[in-house]
């Protein structure tokens, strides 16, 4: 069984973010990105649980 899980990146929760062009554009310089925690804990973990359930059968 193959599963496709959509995962997005998000700025690290400890990163200092700023905006440019009159505070209308996100300034991504020096920002470290991580996997979106909600994607990791809900989508990815659920996919692994489904995969494990089918492998056992």
VENURUR-V227860 format. One line per field, one symbol per residue. ss: DSSP state (h for helix, s for strand, l for the rest). burial: # if it has 24 or more other C-alpha atoms within 12 Angstrom, else .. A space follows every 50 residues. Layout:
BEGIN
ss=???
burial=???
END
This chain:
BEGIN
ss=llllllllsssllllllsssllllssslllllssslhhhhhhhhhhhhhh hhhhhhl
burial=.................................................. .......
END
